[in-house]
Amino acid sequence: MNTYATKPSDIERKWYVVDAYGVVLGRLAAEVAKILRGKHKPYFTTNLDCGDYVVVINAEKVKLTGNKLTDKKYFKHTGWVGGIKETNPTRILSGRFPERVIEKAVERMISRGSMGRQQMTKLKVYAGAEHPHSAQNPLVLDIASRNPKNKRSAL
């Protein structure tokens, strides 16, 4: 009996569209990261990029539980001495690029390396309800209905 080893030619990629309207950020990011890595497939292997493409729409309407809208902090460094900058999700979601909140949450759930960067290229996040990937016929992935805790109606 031989052990099956997945080859790059065996990998079949699909496209999924996820609506982030009212979905809790961490739960959404965990599911999206799982799909990007390919862990939902029976032939998942750690040394190959088996993941699928994910399009996230309505990124500006994602929910954060508790006091995370004001208490959570994102840091970046300019490269200069004393150049650390801090912001919170409220300013990012109301700013110019609200999709960065989802991108950062998913990015931090994927390994940091060349394969992680390759997997992150398959993530497409849009602030509004429109996306330019309708030609790929993406499957609708309803994360909000999987668990009652995934969707929050209040802030």
Summary of the structure (lengths in Angstrom):
residues: 155
radius of gyration: 17.1
end to end distance: 55.3
largest distance: 60.8
contacts: 398
relative contact order: 0.25
helix: 32%
strand: 18%
